């Protein structure tokens, strides 16, 4: 086979993301409406002031989310994503928000791959140790042991490509089609209605993970350059947007990640054994996100402290407090977080990429990057945050699940257990951003 018939992991990822988006658009028509709204807003915003990330990247940008039930499912999913140039980055403990899962985000690591297509998948794993009832926990284990979320052909293709130095396009295309079967919606539950109700009563998320043939993708998220405009647009187009935007308040220089969604659809379920009950399942929804700059550990600590202050204050508000009220409080709490790029850079609160400017005279003695910045020889731009926020993810998840569920057992984060299931170590997002920044600094100093 000629080399031209082979494709790269980046190309494989882009093809998979496009195929997944097309499939989800057929399953959830409102998602198509969301894409159209987002595209119009992005075009308008970028025309008024070109964004630091090229519009061609932003327009194809998506993140998805899936929930897995067993370590074996997680390990195979990692192998599938690795073929598409996606590695696990960051550990997220969602039990602190009352959700019986922990997670990682699979995404590209290097700048060129992110620019080509920054597709990412927030991947959660059910924590069986948090199910209090022993009999119910054993029942869940049995149900999950009887399913295979990957087709046998999908596994064969994964194993074949893992052994090959090349990625034949025809093989990758077949793999994508087989993998879509894992992510698509199956309206027939693998359990009877009684079991579904029992698991739902334990926690709606447990029912979503356990009771179906596979981890149907529960949302696919486009990136928008103005999430406040997108929130208003959703409401004007009769999409049932959640009342609040998750994440930091709006700023001149956005940080981290802001997210919102239209509420999950109520979908009919056909139960195993022909049992009927008219039950509806709520899990799949449409989400949008606005990405800001990546924060350093120092900046992230400041962010977490301010968010904690906001949450503690909110807990004391009267029950009738509106989102407008809370939004104003959030902005007040974050007034102490610098909102100009030079301060963020000098105080090492965020990560930046540095570029040499042609023209200005270079200082005779260059000791560090600051001397080049002060001489006007180097400019800098923020590095985009490519990862997730556990509190925001939990907020989105909670608003799109059925009400109910018992109190979870208290627990500690279990990164070691997650990595054991993953069969590899998780990449540290701070090290990734720092490496990009330091590489750009070294290039400027060497010029």
C-alpha positions as CSV (number, residue, x, y, z in Angstrom):
1,X,0.0,0.0,0.0
2,X,1.4,3.4,-1.0
3,X,2.3,5.9,1.8
4,X,-0.4,8.3,0.5
5,X,-3.0,5.7,1.5
6,X,-1.9,6.1,5.2
7,X,-3.2,8.8,7.5
8,X,-1.9,10.3,10.7
9,X,-3.4,10.0,14.2
10,X,-4.4,13.6,13.9
11,X,-6.3,12.9,10.7
12,X,-7.9,9.8,12.4
13,X,-9.1,12.0,15.3
14,X,-10.5,14.7,13.0
15,X,-12.4,12.0,11.0
16,X,-13.8,10.4,14.1
17,X,-14.9,13.8,15.7
18,X,-16.7,14.7,12.4
19,X,-18.4,11.3,12.2
20,X,-19.5,11.5,15.8
21,X,-20.9,15.0,15.4
22,X,-22.8,13.9,12.3
23,X,-24.3,10.9,14.2
24,X,-25.2,13.0,17.3
25,X,-26.8,15.6,15.1
26,X,-29.2,12.9,13.7
27,X,-29.9,11.6,17.2
28,X,-30.4,15.1,18.8
29,X,-31.8,17.6,16.3
30,X,-31.4,20.4,18.8
31,X,-27.6,19.9,18.6
32,X,-27.8,21.0,15.0
33,X,-29.6,24.2,16.0
34,X,-26.9,24.7,18.7
35,X,-24.1,24.4,16.1
36,X,-25.8,27.0,13.8
37,X,-26.2,29.5,16.7
38,X,-22.6,29.0,17.8
39,X,-21.1,29.3,14.3
40,X,-22.9,32.7,13.7
41,X,-21.7,34.1,17.1
42,X,-18.1,32.9,16.4
43,X,-18.1,34.5,13.0
44,X,-19.4,37.8,14.3
45,X,-17.0,37.9,17.3
46,X,-13.9,36.9,15.3
47,X,-14.8,39.5,12.6
48,X,-14.9,42.3,15.2
49,X,-11.7,41.2,16.9
50,X,-9.8,38.2,15.6
51,X,-9.3,35.6,18.3
52,X,-5.9,34.2,19.3
53,X,-7.0,30.7,18.3
54,X,-7.7,30.5,14.5
55,X,-11.4,30.4,13.7
56,X,-10.8,27.2,11.6
57,X,-9.7,25.5,14.8
58,X,-12.6,26.9,16.9
59,X,-15.2,25.9,14.4
60,X,-14.2,22.2,14.4
61,X,-13.6,22.1,18.2
62,X,-15.7,19.7,20.2
63,X,-15.6,17.8,23.4
64,X,-17.7,14.8,24.2
65,X,-18.5,13.0,27.5
66,X,-19.0,9.3,28.2
67,X,-19.5,7.3,31.4
68,X,-18.0,3.8,31.7
69,X,-18.8,1.0,34.1
70,X,-15.7,-1.2,34.4
71,X,-11.9,-0.9,34.4
72,X,-11.8,-3.2,31.3
73,X,-14.0,-0.7,29.4
74,X,-11.7,2.2,30.4
75,X,-8.6,0.4,29.4
76,X,-9.9,-0.5,25.9
77,X,-11.2,3.1,25.5
78,X,-7.7,4.4,26.2
79,X,-6.3,2.1,23.5
80,X,-8.9,3.4,21.0
81,X,-8.2,7.0,21.8
82,X,-4.4,6.5,21.7
83,X,-4.8,5.5,18.0
84,X,-6.3,8.9,17.5
85,X,-3.5,10.8,19.2
86,X,-5.5,11.3,22.4
87,X,-3.9,10.7,25.9
88,X,-5.4,11.0,29.4
89,X,-4.8,14.4,31.0
90,X,-5.8,15.3,34.5
91,X,-7.7,13.4,37.2
92,X,-11.1,14.6,38.3
93,X,-12.8,13.5,41.5
94,X,-16.5,14.1,41.1
95,X,-17.5,12.4,44.3
96,X,-16.9,15.7,46.1
97,X,-20.0,16.9,44.2
98,X,-22.1,13.8,45.1
99,X,-21.5,12.0,41.8
100,X,-20.2,8.3,42.1
101,X,-17.6,8.7,39.4
102,X,-14.0,9.9,38.8
103,X,-12.7,10.8,35.4
104,X,-9.9,12.0,33.1
105,X,-9.9,13.9,29.8
106,X,-8.5,12.3,26.7
107,X,-7.0,14.9,24.3
108,X,-4.0,15.7,22.1
109,X,-0.9,16.8,23.9
110,X,1.2,18.9,21.5
111,X,0.5,22.2,19.9
112,X,0.5,21.0,16.3
113,X,-2.1,18.3,17.1
114,X,-4.3,20.8,19.1
115,X,-4.2,23.2,16.2
116,X,-5.2,20.5,13.7
117,X,-8.1,19.3,15.8
118,X,-8.5,19.7,19.6
119,X,-11.1,17.0,20.1
120,X,-11.3,15.8,23.7
121,X,-13.5,13.3,25.6
122,X,-14.3,13.7,29.3
123,X,-14.4,10.0,30.3
124,X,-15.9,9.0,33.7
125,X,-15.6,5.6,35.5
126,X,-18.2,4.4,37.9
127,X,-17.0,3.9,41.5
128,X,-18.7,0.7,42.6
129,X,-17.2,1.1,46.1
130,X,-19.7,4.0,46.6
131,X,-22.8,1.9,46.3
132,X,-23.8,1.3,50.0
133,X,-26.0,-1.7,49.5
134,X,-23.9,-4.9,49.1
135,X,-26.6,-6.8,47.2
136,X,-27.1,-3.9,44.8
137,X,-23.4,-3.5,44.3
138,X,-23.0,-7.2,43.4
139,X,-26.0,-6.9,41.0
140,X,-24.3,-4.0,39.2
141,X,-21.1,-6.0,38.9
142,X,-23.1,-8.9,37.3
143,X,-25.0,-6.6,34.9
144,X,-21.8,-4.9,33.7
145,X,-19.9,-8.2,33.4
146,X,-22.5,-9.5,30.8
147,X,-22.1,-6.6,28.3
148,X,-19.4,-5.7,25.8
149,X,-19.5,-2.1,24.8
150,X,-17.1,-2.7,21.8
151,X,-17.9,-4.8,18.8
152,X,-15.5,-7.8,18.3
153,X,-14.5,-6.2,15.0
154,X,-13.6,-2.9,16.7
155,X,-11.3,-4.7,19.1
156,X,-9.7,-6.6,16.2
157,X,-9.0,-3.3,14.4
158,X,-7.6,-1.7,17.5
159,X,-5.2,-4.6,18.0
160,X,-4.3,-4.6,14.3
161,X,-3.4,-0.9,14.2
162,X,-1.5,-1.1,17.5
163,X,0.9,-3.5,15.8
164,X,1.2,-1.6,12.6
165,X,3.6,1.3,11.9
166,X,1.1,2.7,9.4
167,X,-2.5,3.8,9.6
168,X,-4.2,2.7,6.3
169,X,-7.1,5.0,5.6
170,X,-9.5,2.1,4.8
171,X,-8.7,0.4,8.2
172,X,-9.2,3.7,10.1
173,X,-12.5,4.3,8.3
174,X,-13.7,0.9,9.3
175,X,-12.5,1.4,12.9
176,X,-14.4,4.7,13.1
177,X,-17.6,3.1,11.9
178,X,-17.2,0.2,14.5
179,X,-16.4,2.7,17.3
180,X,-19.5,4.7,16.5
181,X,-21.6,1.7,17.7
182,X,-20.1,2.2,21.1
183,X,-21.1,5.9,21.3
184,X,-24.5,5.8,19.7
185,X,-27.8,5.8,21.7
186,X,-29.6,2.4,22.3
187,X,-33.1,3.0,23.5
188,X,-33.5,-0.6,24.8
189,X,-32.3,-1.1,28.3
190,X,-30.4,-4.3,29.2
191,X,-32.4,-4.7,32.5
192,X,-36.0,-4.9,33.4
193,X,-37.9,-1.9,34.7
194,X,-37.7,-3.0,38.3
195,X,-33.9,-3.2,38.2
196,X,-33.7,0.2,36.4
197,X,-35.9,1.8,39.1
198,X,-33.8,0.3,41.9
199,X,-30.6,1.6,40.4
200,X,-32.1,5.0,39.6
201,X,-33.2,5.3,43.2
202,X,-29.6,4.6,44.3
203,X,-28.4,7.3,41.9
204,X,-29.6,8.4,38.5
205,X,-26.1,8.4,37.1
206,X,-25.6,4.7,38.2
207,X,-28.7,3.8,36.2
208,X,-27.3,5.7,33.2
209,X,-24.0,3.9,33.3
210,X,-25.3,0.4,34.1
211,X,-28.6,-0.1,32.3
212,X,-27.7,0.3,28.6
213,X,-25.6,-1.6,26.0
214,X,-23.0,1.1,25.9
215,X,-21.8,4.5,27.0
216,X,-24.0,6.6,24.7
217,X,-22.3,9.9,24.3
218,X,-24.3,12.2,26.6
219,X,-23.2,15.5,25.1
220,X,-21.1,16.9,22.3
221,X,-19.8,20.4,23.0
222,X,-18.9,23.1,20.4
223,X,-16.7,26.0,21.5
224,X,-18.2,29.5,21.4
225,X,-16.3,32.8,21.6
226,X,-19.1,34.6,23.5
227,X,-21.0,32.2,25.9
228,X,-23.3,35.0,27.2
229,X,-24.5,35.7,23.7
230,X,-24.9,31.9,23.1
231,X,-26.9,31.6,26.4
232,X,-29.3,34.3,25.2
233,X,-29.5,32.8,21.7
234,X,-30.5,29.4,23.1
235,X,-33.3,30.9,25.1
236,X,-34.6,32.9,22.1
237,X,-34.6,29.7,20.0
238,X,-36.7,27.8,22.5
239,X,-33.8,25.6,23.7
240,X,-34.3,25.0,27.4
241,X,-31.0,26.4,28.6
242,X,-30.0,25.9,32.2
243,X,-30.4,29.0,34.3
244,X,-26.7,29.5,35.1
245,X,-23.4,29.4,33.4
246,X,-20.8,27.2,35.1
247,X,-17.3,28.4,35.8
248,X,-15.7,31.8,36.4
249,X,-17.5,35.1,35.8
250,X,-17.2,37.0,32.5
251,X,-13.9,38.9,32.2
252,X,-12.0,41.0,29.7
253,X,-9.4,38.3,29.6
254,X,-11.2,35.0,30.1
255,X,-9.7,32.3,32.3
256,X,-10.2,28.5,32.3
257,X,-13.6,27.4,31.1
258,X,-17.2,28.6,31.2
259,X,-20.0,26.1,30.2
260,X,-23.7,26.0,29.9
261,X,-26.2,23.6,28.2
262,X,-29.8,23.0,27.1
263,X,-31.5,20.6,29.5
264,X,-31.4,16.9,28.8
265,X,-34.1,15.3,26.7
266,X,-36.6,12.9,28.1
267,X,-36.2,9.7,26.0
268,X,-38.4,6.6,26.0
269,X,-36.9,3.4,27.2
270,X,-37.8,-0.1,26.1
271,X,-36.9,-2.6,28.9
272,X,-35.6,-6.1,28.7
273,X,-38.1,-8.9,28.8
274,X,-40.8,-6.7,27.2
275,X,-41.6,-5.0,30.5
276,X,-43.4,-1.7,30.1
277,X,-43.7,1.2,32.4
278,X,-43.6,4.4,30.3
279,X,-40.3,5.4,31.9
280,X,-38.2,8.2,30.4
281,X,-34.5,8.6,30.8
282,X,-32.8,11.9,31.1
283,X,-29.0,12.0,30.4
284,X,-28.3,13.4,26.9
285,X,-28.1,17.2,26.4
286,X,-26.5,19.9,24.4
287,X,-23.6,21.9,25.9
288,X,-21.5,24.8,24.8
289,X,-18.2,26.1,26.2
290,X,-16.0,29.2,26.2
291,X,-12.3,28.6,26.8
292,X,-10.0,31.1,28.4
293,X,-6.4,30.9,29.4
294,X,-4.6,28.2,31.3
295,X,-3.7,29.1,34.9
296,X,-0.5,28.1,36.7
297,X,-0.8,26.2,40.1
298,X,-0.6,29.6,41.8
299,X,-3.4,31.0,39.7
300,X,-5.4,27.9,40.0
301,X,-5.1,28.0,43.8
302,X,-6.3,31.6,43.8
303,X,-9.2,30.6,41.5
304,X,-10.2,27.7,43.8
305,X,-10.1,29.9,46.9
306,X,-12.3,32.6,45.3
307,X,-14.8,30.0,44.1
308,X,-14.9,28.4,47.5
309,X,-15.6,31.8,49.0
310,X,-18.5,32.3,46.5
311,X,-19.9,28.8,47.3
312,X,-19.8,29.4,51.0
313,X,-21.5,32.8,50.6
314,X,-24.2,31.2,48.3
315,X,-25.0,28.6,51.0
316,X,-26.1,31.5,53.2
317,X,-28.4,33.1,50.6
318,X,-32.2,32.7,50.9
319,X,-33.7,29.9,48.8
320,X,-35.4,32.4,46.4
321,X,-32.0,34.0,45.4
322,X,-32.0,34.4,41.6
323,X,-29.1,33.5,39.3
324,X,-28.7,37.3,38.5
325,X,-28.2,37.8,42.2
326,X,-25.6,35.0,42.4
327,X,-23.9,36.1,39.2
328,X,-23.3,39.6,40.7
329,X,-22.0,37.9,43.8
330,X,-19.6,35.8,41.7
331,X,-18.2,38.9,39.9
332,X,-17.7,40.5,43.3
333,X,-15.8,37.5,44.7
334,X,-13.5,37.5,41.7
335,X,-12.7,41.2,41.7
336,X,-9.4,40.3,43.4
337,X,-8.3,38.2,40.4
338,X,-6.1,40.3,38.1
339,X,-7.7,40.9,34.7
340,X,-4.8,42.4,32.6
341,X,-2.4,40.2,30.8
342,X,0.8,41.8,32.0
343,X,-0.1,41.4,35.6
344,X,-1.2,37.8,35.1
345,X,2.2,37.2,33.4
346,X,4.4,39.0,35.9
347,X,2.7,37.4,38.9
348,X,2.9,34.0,37.2
349,X,-0.9,33.4,37.5
350,X,-1.3,32.1,33.9
351,X,0.7,30.5,31.1
352,X,1.9,32.4,28.1
353,X,3.4,31.7,24.7
354,X,6.2,34.2,23.7
355,X,7.1,35.3,20.1
356,X,10.0,37.4,18.8
357,X,9.0,40.6,17.1
358,X,11.0,41.7,14.0
359,X,12.3,45.3,14.2
360,X,13.0,46.4,17.7
361,X,16.7,46.4,18.7
362,X,17.6,43.5,20.9
363,X,19.4,44.3,24.2
364,X,23.1,43.6,24.3
365,X,22.7,41.6,27.5
366,X,19.7,39.2,27.7
367,X,19.3,37.6,31.1
368,X,15.7,36.5,30.9
369,X,12.5,36.8,29.0
370,X,11.3,39.8,30.9
371,X,14.2,41.9,29.5
372,X,13.1,41.1,26.0
373,X,9.5,41.9,26.8
374,X,10.5,45.2,28.3
375,X,12.7,46.0,25.3
376,X,9.7,45.4,23.0
377,X,11.5,42.6,21.2
378,X,9.0,39.9,22.3
379,X,5.2,39.8,22.6
380,X,3.1,37.2,24.5
381,X,-0.3,35.6,24.2
382,X,-2.1,33.4,26.7
383,X,-2.1,29.7,26.3
384,X,-5.6,28.3,25.9
385,X,-6.9,26.1,28.6
386,X,-7.5,22.6,27.0
387,X,-8.9,20.7,30.0
388,X,-11.9,20.6,32.3
389,X,-13.2,21.9,35.7
390,X,-14.6,19.2,38.1
391,X,-17.1,21.6,39.7
392,X,-18.4,22.8,36.4
393,X,-18.7,19.2,35.0
394,X,-20.6,18.2,38.2
395,X,-22.9,21.2,37.8
396,X,-23.7,20.3,34.2
397,X,-24.2,16.6,35.1
398,X,-26.5,17.3,38.0
399,X,-28.7,19.6,36.0
400,X,-29.2,17.0,33.4
401,X,-30.0,13.9,35.5
402,X,-33.3,12.8,36.9
403,X,-33.9,13.9,40.5
404,X,-33.4,11.5,43.3
405,X,-30.7,9.2,44.5
406,X,-29.4,8.3,47.9
407,X,-26.6,10.0,49.8
408,X,-23.2,8.6,48.7
409,X,-20.7,7.1,51.0
410,X,-18.0,9.5,52.0
411,X,-14.8,8.8,50.1
412,X,-11.4,10.0,49.1
413,X,-10.1,10.6,45.6
414,X,-8.6,7.5,44.1
415,X,-6.3,8.5,41.4
416,X,-4.1,5.4,41.9
417,X,-7.1,3.2,41.4
418,X,-8.2,5.1,38.3
419,X,-4.7,4.8,36.8
420,X,-4.7,1.1,37.6
421,X,-7.9,0.7,35.6
422,X,-6.5,2.9,32.9
423,X,-3.3,0.8,32.7
424,X,-1.2,3.9,32.4
425,X,-0.3,7.1,34.2
426,X,-2.3,10.3,33.8
427,X,-0.5,13.3,32.2
428,X,-0.2,16.4,34.4
429,X,-1.9,19.3,32.7
430,X,0.3,21.9,34.5
431,X,3.5,20.2,33.1
432,X,2.1,20.3,29.6
433,X,1.3,24.0,29.7
434,X,4.7,24.8,31.4
435,X,6.5,22.8,28.7
436,X,4.8,24.9,26.0
437,X,5.7,28.1,27.7
438,X,9.3,27.2,28.5
439,X,9.8,26.0,24.9
440,X,8.6,29.4,23.6
441,X,10.9,31.2,26.0
442,X,13.9,29.2,25.0
443,X,13.2,29.9,21.3
444,X,13.1,33.7,22.0
445,X,16.3,33.6,24.1
446,X,18.2,31.7,21.4
447,X,17.3,34.1,18.6
